[in-house]
Amino acid sequence: MSERWKHQLKVGLFWGIFMIVFMSLFEWNEKPFLSQLITPFFYIKAVVYLVTGIFFVGYFSWKGKNGKEYTWSDLFRKKK
C-alpha cells in the first residue's frame, strides 16, 4: 500500500469517526444514542462520513501535505 493511501486511511477514518460521534452527540437532544444506533439512517450516515473522509478529506490532506499537484486521474493511475 502506498504512503498516500496509508495517509488517506489514517486521516479519513479519524475524520469519519469524529464526525459520527460529533453528530450523534449533537442529535442527542432529539433522540437518545441507543435509539440512533438502531436506525438504518445512522449506518448510512456513518458510511457516507467514512467514505467522504477517506476519499476527499484524506486526498486533499495528502495534497496539501506534499504540495504536489495531483489530479483526480492520478488516483487511479498505475505506477510503472
NUNUVEX-861960 format. One record per atom (N, C-alpha, C): residue number from 1; residue in three letters; chain; atom name; z, y, x. Coordinates in steps of 0.02 Angstrom, whole numbers. Atoms other than C-alpha are relative to their C-alpha. Last residue first. Layout:
# residues N
NODE  seq  type  mol  atom      c3      c2      c1
NODE  NUM   ALA    A    CA       Z       Y       X
...
# end
This chain:
# residues 80
NODE  seq  type  mol  atom      c3      c2      c1
NODE   80   LYS    A     N      45      42     -40
NODE   80   LYS    A    CA    -677      91     261
NODE   80   LYS    A     C      34     -22      63
NODE   79   LYS    A     N      -1     -17     -71
NODE   79   LYS    A    CA    -554     154     131
NODE   79   LYS    A     C     -46     -47      38
NODE   78   LYS    A     N     -25      52     -45
NODE   78   LYS    A    CA    -604     132     -49
NODE   78   LYS    A     C      -2      25      72
NODE   77   ARG    A     N      46      16     -54
NODE   77   ARG    A    CA    -623     285    -161
NODE   77   ARG    A     C      33     -51      47
NODE   76   PHE    A     N      29      66      10
NODE   76   PHE    A    CA    -522     281    -320
NODE   76   PHE    A     C     -49     -21      54
NODE   75   LEU    A     N     -50      47      23
NODE   75   LEU    A    CA    -401     425    -294
NODE   75   LEU    A     C     -28     -71      -2
NODE   74   ASP    A     N     -35      28     -57
NODE   74   ASP    A    CA    -529     518    -190
NODE   74   ASP    A     C      54     -51     -21
NODE   73   SER    A     N      39      58     -23
NODE   73   SER    A    CA    -636     540    -346
NODE   73   SER    A     C      32     -32      61
NODE   72   TRP    A     N     -16      58      42
NODE   72   TRP    A    CA    -499     651    -418
NODE   72   TRP    A     C     -39     -61      22
NODE   71   THR    A     N      29      -7      66
NODE   71   THR    A    CA    -518     770    -271
NODE   71   THR    A     C      18     -63     -40
NODE   70   TYR    A     N      23      61      29
NODE   70   TYR    A    CA    -410     789    -119
NODE   70   TYR    A     C     -32      16     -67
NODE   69   GLU    A     N      35      -8      63
NODE   69   GLU    A    CA    -394     949     -19
NODE   69   GLU    A     C     -27     -67     -23
NODE   68   LYS    A     N      71      19      -1
NODE   68   LYS    A    CA    -266     920     115
NODE   68   LYS    A     C     -29      11     -69
NODE   67   GLY    A     N      43     -58      -8
NODE   67   GLY    A    CA    -104    1017     124
NODE   67   GLY    A     C     -74     -16       4
NODE   66   ASN    A     N      45       9     -57
NODE   66   ASN    A    CA      -6     859     155
NODE   66   ASN    A     C     -47      59      11
NODE   65   LYS    A     N     -37      21     -60
NODE   65   LYS    A    CA     145     895      46
NODE   65   LYS    A     C     -45      -2      61
NODE   64   GLY    A     N     -36     -57     -28
NODE   64   GLY    A    CA      49     992     -84
NODE   64   GLY    A     C      36     -16      64
NODE   63   LYS    A     N      51     -49     -20
NODE   63   LYS    A    CA     -75     851    -113
NODE   63   LYS    A     C      34      61      31
NODE   62   TRP    A     N      31      24     -62
NODE   62   TRP    A    CA      65     724    -114
NODE   62   TRP    A     C     -51      50      26
NODE   61   SER    A     N     -52      -6     -51
NODE   61   SER    A    CA     161     825    -245
NODE   61   SER    A     C     -27     -23      68
NODE   60   PHE    A     N      -2     -70     -21
NODE   60   PHE    A    CA       0     845    -343
NODE   60   PHE    A     C      56      14      50
NODE   59   TYR    A     N      62     -19     -34
NODE   59   TYR    A    CA     -26     657    -345
NODE   59   TYR    A     C       4      72      25
NODE   58   GLY    A     N       2      30     -66
NODE   58   GLY    A    CA     156     614    -385
NODE   58   GLY    A     C     -62      21      40
NODE   57   VAL    A     N     -51     -33     -40
NODE   57   VAL    A    CA     164     737    -529
NODE   57   VAL    A     C      -1     -27      72
NODE   56   PHE    A     N      11     -72      -4
NODE   56   PHE    A    CA      -2     679    -600
NODE   56   PHE    A     C      51      34      45
NODE   55   PHE    A     N      69     -20     -13
NODE   55   PHE    A    CA     -20     491    -578
NODE   55   PHE    A     C     -10      75       7
NODE   54   ILE    A     N      32      34     -56
NODE   54   ILE    A    CA     159     433    -555
NODE   54   ILE    A     C     -68      30      15
NODE   53   GLY    A     N     -35     -12     -63
NODE   53   GLY    A    CA     249     559    -664
NODE   53   GLY    A     C     -36     -30      60
NODE   52   THR    A     N      13     -70     -19
NODE   52   THR    A    CA     120     556    -803
NODE   52   THR    A     C      33      15      67
NODE   51   VAL    A     N      71      -4     -22
NODE   51   VAL    A    CA     127     366    -806
NODE   51   VAL    A     C     -17      71      22
NODE   50   LEU    A     N       8      35     -63
NODE   50   LEU    A    CA     317     368    -810
NODE   50   LEU    A     C     -71       4      26
NODE   49   TYR    A     N     -33     -37     -54
NODE   49   TYR    A    CA     330     504    -942
NODE   49   TYR    A     C     -10     -35      67
NODE   48   VAL    A     N      39     -61     -13
NODE   48   VAL    A    CA     199     419   -1053
NODE   48   VAL    A     C      32      41      57
NODE   47   VAL    A     N      61      20     -36
NODE   47   VAL    A    CA     284     250   -1036
NODE   47   VAL    A     C     -41      62      17
NODE   46   ALA    A     N     -19      21     -66
NODE   46   ALA    A    CA     452     326   -1085
NODE   46   ALA    A     C     -61     -20      42
NODE   45   LYS    A     N     -14     -60     -40
NODE   45   LYS    A    CA     377     420   -1232
NODE   45   LYS    A     C      17     -20      72
NODE   44   ILE    A     N      65     -32     -10
NODE   44   ILE    A    CA     303     257   -1299
NODE   44   ILE    A     C       9      63      43
NODE   43   TYR    A     N      35      37     -53
NODE   43   TYR    A    CA     470     172   -1271
NODE   43   TYR    A     C     -70      27      13
NODE   42   PHE    A     N     -35     -10     -63
NODE   42   PHE    A    CA     565     304   -1370
NODE   42   PHE    A     C     -37     -34      57
NODE   41   PHE    A     N      20     -65     -26
NODE   41   PHE    A    CA     434     300   -1509
NODE   41   PHE    A     C      33      16      66
NODE   40   PRO    A     N      59       9     -44
NODE   40   PRO    A    CA     467     114   -1532
NODE   40   PRO    A     C     -24      66      31
NODE   39   THR    A     N      63     -22      30
NODE   39   THR    A    CA     641     156   -1598
NODE   39   THR    A     C     -58     -12      48
NODE   38   ILE    A     N      29      53      42
NODE   38   ILE    A    CA     790      51   -1544
NODE   38   ILE    A     C     -66      21     -32
NODE   37   LEU    A     N      24      58     -37
NODE   37   LEU    A    CA     836     160   -1396
NODE   37   LEU    A     C     -34     -52     -44
NODE   36   GLN    A     N      62     -17     -34
NODE   36   GLN    A    CA     847     320   -1497
NODE   36   GLN    A     C     -30     -61      34
NODE   35   SER    A     N      51      -5      52
NODE   35   SER    A    CA     976     246   -1613
NODE   35   SER    A     C     -68      18      30
NODE   34   LEU    A     N      19      68      19
NODE   34   LEU    A    CA    1076     194   -1461
NODE   34   LEU    A     C     -51      -1     -55
NODE   33   PHE    A     N      42      30     -52
NODE   33   PHE    A    CA    1073     373   -1395
NODE   33   PHE    A     C     -22     -71     -20
NODE   32   PRO    A     N     -38      31     -55
NODE   32   PRO    A    CA    1138     450   -1555
NODE   32   PRO    A     C     -47     -37      47
NODE   31   LYS    A     N      -8      72       4
NODE   31   LYS    A    CA    1012     553   -1652
NODE   31   LYS    A     C      45     -25      56
NODE   30   GLU    A     N      33      24      60
NODE   30   GLU    A    CA     994     739   -1689
NODE   30   GLU    A     C      12     -74     -12
NODE   29   ASN    A     N     -29     -35      58
NODE   29   ASN    A    CA    1119     809   -1564
NODE   29   ASN    A     C     -29     -26     -66
NODE   28   TRP    A     N     -62      32      19
NODE   28   TRP    A    CA    1070     676   -1436
NODE   28   TRP    A     C      32      33     -61
NODE   27   GLU    A     N       6      21      70
NODE   27   GLU    A    CA     892     744   -1431
NODE   27   GLU    A     C      64     -33     -26
NODE   26   PHE    A     N      18     -59      39
NODE   26   PHE    A    CA     925     842   -1270
NODE   26   PHE    A     C      -3     -17     -75
NODE   25   LEU    A     N     -61     -40       8
NODE   25   LEU    A    CA    1016     693   -1195
NODE   25   LEU    A     C     -13      62     -42
NODE   24   SER    A     N     -46      38      43
NODE   24   SER    A    CA     866     583   -1229
NODE   24   SER    A     C      65      38     -11
NODE   23   MET    A     N      23      -9      69
NODE   23   MET    A    CA     750     718   -1159
NODE   23   MET    A     C      44     -40     -48
NODE   22   PHE    A     N     -10     -69      21
NODE   22   PHE    A    CA     850     726    -997
NODE   22   PHE    A     C     -20       9     -73
NODE   21   VAL    A     N     -72     -12       9
NODE   21   VAL    A    CA     862     537    -977
NODE   21   VAL    A     C      12      70     -28
NODE   20   ILE    A     N     -23      44      53
NODE   20   ILE    A    CA     676     508   -1004
NODE   20   ILE    A     C      73      13     -15
NODE   19   MET    A     N      23     -29      64
NODE   19   MET    A    CA     631     661    -899
NODE   19   MET    A     C      23     -43     -59
NODE   18   PHE    A     N     -38     -61      13
NODE   18   PHE    A    CA     737     601    -752
NODE   18   PHE    A     C     -19      29     -68
NODE   17   ILE    A     N     -68      21      21
NODE   17   ILE    A    CA     662     427    -764
NODE   17   ILE    A     C      43      61     -16
NODE   16   GLY    A     N       3      32      65
NODE   16   GLY    A    CA     486     499    -759
NODE   16   GLY    A     C      68     -21     -27
NODE   15   TRP    A     N      14     -50      51
NODE   15   TRP    A    CA     522     619    -617
NODE   15   TRP    A     C       0     -30     -70
NODE   14   PHE    A     N     -60     -43       5
NODE   14   PHE    A    CA     603     484    -510
NODE   14   PHE    A     C     -10      52     -55
NODE   13   LEU    A     N     -52      38      35
NODE   13   LEU    A    CA     462     363    -550
NODE   13   LEU    A     C      63      41      -8
NODE   12   GLY    A     N      17       7      70
NODE   12   GLY    A    CA     332     494    -503
NODE   12   GLY    A     C      51     -39     -40
NODE   11   VAL    A     N      -8     -64      34
NODE   11   VAL    A    CA     412     545    -339
NODE   11   VAL    A     C     -11      -7     -75
NODE   10   LYS    A     N     -68     -25     -10
NODE   10   LYS    A    CA     435     369    -272
NODE   10   LYS    A     C      13      64     -40
NODE    9   LEU    A     N     -46      42      38
NODE    9   LEU    A    CA     275     299    -347
NODE    9   LEU    A     C      72      26       5
NODE    8   GLN    A     N      11     -11      72
NODE    8   GLN    A    CA     170     445    -286
NODE    8   GLN    A     C      48     -41     -41
NODE    7   HIS    A     N     -27     -65      17
NODE    7   HIS    A    CA     246     435    -111
NODE    7   HIS    A     C      -7      13     -75
NODE    6   LYS    A     N     -72       6      -6
NODE    6   LYS    A    CA     213     249     -97
NODE    6   LYS    A     C      34      65     -20
NODE    5   TRP    A     N     -23      35      59
NODE    5   TRP    A    CA      38     279    -163
NODE    5   TRP    A     C      75     -11       1
NODE    4   ARG    A     N       7     -43      58
NODE    4   ARG    A    CA       5     411     -31
NODE    4   ARG    A     C      26     -34     -63
NODE    3   GLU    A     N     -56     -46       1
NODE    3   GLU    A    CA      77     305     108
NODE    3   GLU    A     C      -4      46     -61
NODE    2   SER    A     N       6     -60     -41
NODE    2   SER    A    CA     -49     169      70
NODE    2   SER    A     C      62      45      -8
NODE    1   MET    A     N       0     -59      43
NODE    1   MET    A    CA       0       0       0
NODE    1   MET    A     C       0      62      45
# end
